[in-house]
Each structure stands twice: as C-alpha cells, then as structure tokens.
Amino acid sequence: MTLKPAIELARASGVRYPNESAEYRRAREALLAEEIELRRHIERVAAQRRQLPPGGEVTKPYAFEGEGGQTDFAGLFGGKQSLVVYNFMYGPQRAEPCPMCTSLLSAWDGEVPDITQRVALAVVARSPIDRLVAFKRQRGWHHLPLFTDLTDAFSHDYHAITPSGDEVPAFNVFTRRDGTIRHFWGGEMTGATSDPGQDPRGAPDLMPLWTIFDSTPEGRGADWYPRLRYT
C-alpha cells in the first residue's frame, strides 16, 4: 500500500481553532505530520510483533489461586487462544501495593469486559488471594481477574522478580495453539534500555495516565507519580 506523505494528510485535516495564529497553525501542522508518522510507526511495530516466530514452550507446572480456587497455567486461558498476564507488585513483604501498578490496573478494570471478548487476562501477584481480593474491594475494582502465584516460579521465570529478589512489574503474552502453550511476547524495556533522564517505560505505554499527560504543557514531569490515596 502506498501511503500519502504525512505532511500532505496534515494539510488536508481542515481543523482550525478559534483565534489561533498563523504561527500556531504552521507549528501544529508540522506536529500533526509527526503524529501521523508516529501512528504509522506504531502500526509497523505491531505488525512486526505479530510476525514473531514461535516463542518458548511453557512446560513447568505453574500453580495459581484465583477467586474461584486453584488452577494451573492452562486454566488461565479459559476458552481463549491468547493470554495476557500482568504481574502486579503486591508481594507479601509489602505493606501496600505499588501505586503505579494500582493506577494502571484501576484504568484497566473497566476495560476487562472488552479485553476478554478477544483474549484472556490474568493479573498475577505474590500475596495470598484473600489479601488481593480485599484490596480489589477496597479499590472498587469490579472486573480484574486476580491470581496468586503460589510458588513464585512463574514470577521468577517471566521476570517479575529480579535476581536480587526485588519485585518489578511484568507484562507477558502467551498463546495456546494445537494444545501447546508458548510465550509470545514480553515487555523488555528495563532500566538498561532507558534513555537518559527517563524512567523505564514501554512503547506504547500501557498507562492511559501518561498518554493524557503527554498531551499537556506540563507533560509527565520528572518527579511526579500516582499515589494510593490523596489528602
């Protein structure tokens, strides 16, 4: 498919705002062209991701406990062929869960009925399931499917626990094809891949919060993070 130049599409948008200056329109048009190129790049990366060769087979007997009882890894798929797993930083050593993880999952909670139309979703943490459910109720979450990693083996193998024993968030996708479960893709943007002056972040960012802030003059800031509660 031959795409029109981004600047050509930008000039054809026709959007104007009250009392904007010619200087503003020129700068906005140039920015719009870059935004169109960014959209195209996101599409190219997603297509490249879909073309990955088969990942490693999942062979260990991982064990989990959800609100409905214990299950193995295959049980997390339900009737779906793909499974998204987010490792939530709320291990038994924590007095409270990670505020960043909590902010992300709060945004996801309302999307779960839509997400699970196409793929399975599991939010895995290392605290006992009763503790996870209590926090779910406290937070007002309705849909997130929470699971305890009963042995920590899954969390270790899929990089939610560092070699030094620290918890980190992890986002992994698995497939089940012809009865075989394989790892498909996982987020690998860690501190080692960060650019100067930035916290580790994926692309696209999983948090709607940052997408909104990125569209404002204040931006994300360098020292602001969400909290569990505000006074």
C-alpha positions as CSV (number, residue, x, y, z in Angstrom):
1,M,0.0,0.0,0.0
2,T,1.3,3.4,-1.0
3,L,0.7,6.0,1.7
4,K,0.4,9.7,1.1
5,P,3.1,11.8,2.7
6,A,2.2,12.7,6.3
7,I,2.5,16.4,5.7
8,E,0.0,16.1,2.9
9,L,-2.5,14.5,5.2
10,A,-1.8,17.1,7.9
11,R,-2.5,19.9,5.5
12,A,-5.8,18.3,4.5
13,S,-7.1,17.9,8.0
14,G,-9.0,21.2,7.9
15,V,-9.2,21.6,11.7
16,R,-8.9,25.2,13.0
17,Y,-9.5,26.5,16.5
18,P,-10.9,29.9,17.5
19,N,-8.4,32.8,17.3
20,E,-5.4,30.7,16.5
21,S,-2.5,32.5,14.9
22,A,-0.8,31.6,11.6
23,E,2.3,30.8,13.7
24,Y,0.4,28.3,15.8
25,R,-1.2,26.7,12.7
26,R,2.2,26.2,11.0
27,A,3.7,24.6,14.1
28,R,0.6,22.5,14.7
29,E,0.6,21.3,11.1
30,A,4.3,20.2,11.4
31,L,3.4,18.4,14.7
32,L,0.4,16.7,13.1
33,A,2.6,15.3,10.4
34,E,4.9,13.8,13.1
35,E,1.9,12.4,14.9
36,I,0.7,10.7,11.7
37,E,4.2,9.2,11.3
38,L,4.1,8.1,14.9
39,R,0.7,6.4,14.3
40,R,2.2,4.6,11.3
41,H,5.3,3.5,13.2
42,I,3.1,2.1,16.0
43,E,1.3,0.1,13.3
44,R,4.5,-1.2,11.8
45,V,5.8,-2.3,15.2
46,A,2.6,-4.1,16.0
47,A,2.7,-5.9,12.6
48,Q,6.4,-6.9,13.3
49,R,5.4,-8.2,16.7
50,R,2.6,-10.3,15.2
51,Q,5.2,-11.9,12.9
52,L,7.5,-13.2,15.7
53,P,8.4,-16.8,15.4
54,P,7.1,-19.2,18.0
55,G,8.4,-18.4,21.5
56,G,9.5,-20.8,24.1
57,E,7.1,-23.6,25.2
58,V,5.7,-23.3,28.7
59,T,6.4,-26.7,30.3
60,K,6.6,-26.0,34.1
61,P,3.6,-26.9,36.3
62,Y,2.9,-23.4,37.5
63,A,0.3,-23.1,40.2
64,F,-2.1,-20.2,40.9
65,E,-5.1,-19.4,43.1
66,G,-7.9,-17.1,41.9
67,E,-11.2,-16.1,43.4
68,G,-12.6,-19.4,42.1
69,G,-9.9,-21.7,43.5
70,Q,-6.6,-23.1,42.4
71,T,-5.7,-23.6,38.7
72,D,-2.8,-24.5,36.5
73,F,-1.4,-22.2,33.8
74,A,-3.6,-23.7,31.1
75,G,-6.6,-22.8,33.3
76,L,-5.8,-19.1,33.0
77,F,-6.6,-19.2,29.3
78,G,-10.3,-20.2,29.8
79,G,-11.6,-20.7,26.3
80,K,-9.2,-18.3,24.6
81,Q,-6.2,-18.9,22.4
82,S,-4.2,-16.0,23.8
83,L,-3.5,-14.9,27.3
84,V,-2.2,-11.6,28.7
85,V,-0.6,-11.7,32.1
86,Y,0.3,-8.6,34.2
87,N,2.5,-9.1,37.3
88,F,1.2,-6.8,40.0
89,M,3.8,-5.6,42.5
90,Y,2.0,-6.7,45.7
91,G,4.1,-9.4,47.3
92,P,3.6,-10.5,51.0
93,Q,6.6,-8.3,52.0
94,R,4.7,-5.1,51.0
95,A,2.5,-3.2,53.4
96,E,0.6,-1.8,50.4
97,P,0.8,-2.5,46.7
98,C,2.8,-0.5,44.2
99,P,0.9,2.8,43.5
100,M,2.0,2.8,39.8
101,C,0.7,-0.7,39.3
102,T,-2.5,0.3,41.1
103,S,-3.1,3.3,38.9
104,L,-2.6,1.2,35.8
105,L,-4.9,-1.6,36.9
106,S,-7.6,0.9,38.0
107,A,-7.6,2.2,34.4
108,W,-7.8,-1.4,33.1
109,D,-10.6,-2.6,35.3
110,G,-13.4,-1.1,33.3
111,E,-11.8,-2.4,30.0
112,V,-11.8,-6.0,31.2
113,P,-15.2,-6.9,29.7
114,D,-13.9,-5.7,26.3
115,I,-10.4,-7.2,26.6
116,T,-11.8,-10.6,27.4
117,Q,-14.0,-10.7,24.3
118,R,-10.8,-11.4,22.4
119,V,-8.1,-12.7,24.8
120,A,-7.8,-14.0,28.3
121,L,-6.4,-11.7,31.0
122,A,-4.8,-12.6,34.4
123,V,-3.4,-10.2,37.0
124,V,-0.8,-12.2,39.0
125,A,0.7,-11.2,42.4
126,R,2.5,-12.9,45.1
127,S,0.3,-12.1,48.1
128,P,-2.4,-14.6,49.2
129,I,-5.6,-14.4,47.2
130,D,-7.7,-13.2,50.2
131,R,-5.4,-10.2,50.5
132,L,-5.6,-9.4,46.8
133,V,-9.4,-9.7,46.9
134,A,-9.6,-7.4,49.9
135,F,-7.6,-4.7,48.1
136,K,-9.8,-5.2,45.0
137,R,-12.9,-4.4,47.1
138,Q,-11.2,-1.5,48.8
139,R,-10.2,-0.1,45.5
140,G,-13.6,-0.5,43.9
141,W,-12.4,-2.8,41.2
142,H,-15.1,-5.0,39.7
143,H,-13.7,-7.0,36.8
144,L,-9.9,-7.6,37.2
145,P,-9.2,-11.4,37.4
146,L,-6.7,-11.7,40.3
147,F,-4.4,-14.7,40.9
148,T,-1.8,-15.6,43.4
149,D,1.4,-17.1,42.2
150,L,1.5,-20.0,44.7
151,T,5.2,-20.9,44.3
152,D,6.7,-17.7,42.8
153,A,8.1,-19.9,40.0
154,F,6.1,-18.1,37.3
155,S,7.1,-14.7,38.6
156,H,10.8,-15.7,38.6
157,D,10.8,-17.2,35.2
158,Y,8.9,-14.3,33.5
159,H,10.9,-11.5,35.0
160,A,8.6,-10.2,37.7
161,I,11.3,-10.9,40.3
162,T,14.9,-9.7,39.8
163,P,17.9,-11.9,40.5
164,S,18.3,-9.9,43.7
165,G,14.8,-10.7,44.8
166,D,13.1,-7.4,44.1
167,E,9.6,-7.2,42.6
168,V,9.1,-5.4,39.3
169,P,6.1,-5.2,37.0
170,A,6.0,-7.6,34.1
171,F,3.7,-7.8,31.0
172,N,3.7,-11.1,29.0
173,V,1.6,-12.6,26.3
174,F,1.1,-16.3,25.8
175,T,-0.5,-18.4,23.1
176,R,-2.2,-21.8,23.0
177,R,-2.2,-23.4,19.6
178,D,-2.9,-27.1,19.0
179,G,-2.7,-27.8,22.7
180,T,0.8,-26.3,23.0
181,I,1.3,-23.2,25.2
182,R,4.1,-20.8,24.3
183,H,5.4,-17.5,25.3
184,F,4.6,-15.0,22.5
185,W,6.0,-11.6,23.7
186,G,7.0,-9.8,26.8
187,G,8.0,-6.3,27.7
188,E,11.7,-5.9,27.8
189,M,12.2,-2.2,28.3
190,T,14.0,-2.2,31.6
191,G,16.5,0.3,33.2
192,A,19.1,-1.0,30.8
193,T,17.1,0.2,27.8
194,S,16.1,3.6,29.3
195,D,17.1,6.9,27.7
196,P,18.9,9.5,29.9
197,G,16.6,11.3,32.3
198,Q,13.7,8.8,31.8
199,D,12.2,6.1,34.0
200,P,12.0,2.7,32.4
201,R,8.9,2.7,30.1
202,G,7.5,0.6,27.3
203,A,6.2,1.8,24.0
204,P,3.4,2.3,23.6
205,D,3.0,3.0,27.3
206,L,0.4,0.7,29.0
207,M,-0.8,3.5,31.2
208,P,-3.5,5.8,29.9
209,L,-2.4,8.3,32.5
210,W,0.8,9.1,30.7
211,T,-0.9,9.3,27.4
212,I,-3.1,12.1,28.8
213,F,-0.2,13.9,30.5
214,D,1.9,13.7,27.3
215,S,-0.8,15.8,25.5
216,T,-0.5,18.7,28.1
217,P,2.1,21.5,28.5
218,E,3.1,20.0,31.9
219,G,3.9,16.7,30.4
220,R,4.7,13.7,32.7
221,G,7.1,15.6,34.9
222,A,10.3,14.2,36.3
223,D,9.3,13.6,39.9
224,W,5.5,13.0,40.0
225,Y,4.0,9.6,40.5
226,P,0.5,8.5,41.3
227,R,-0.4,7.7,44.9
228,L,-2.6,5.1,46.5
229,R,-4.6,7.9,48.2
230,Y,-4.7,11.7,48.2
231,T,-5.5,14.1,51.0
